[in-house]
Amino acid sequence: MNGYVKAFLAENPDIVVEDFPGYVPDLNPDEWVWGWTKYGRLSNLAAWNVEELWDHIVMALIDLKLQPRMLNAFIQEAGIPVAA
């Protein structure tokens, strides 16, 4: 925390500061989606150009969108509590 922030907090004791962990990709379900897409679905793809690569990525994500069990698994693996 820099000096300006410390001074501001000293002047505003009603503000509570919480420390959050740094970047933790295992706790982010989006990272599970990209990992599945990149290392699973498209791992052996050799696209001819950017347009073909884009088409494959979009199709992989559309296919994943239609697999709610897989998406739920990504959320569970990230450890996010899900309301019943």
Summary of the structure (lengths in Angstrom):
residues: 84
radius of gyration: 20.2
end to end distance: 38.8
largest distance: 59.2
contacts: 157
relative contact order: 0.13
helix: 61%
strand: 0%
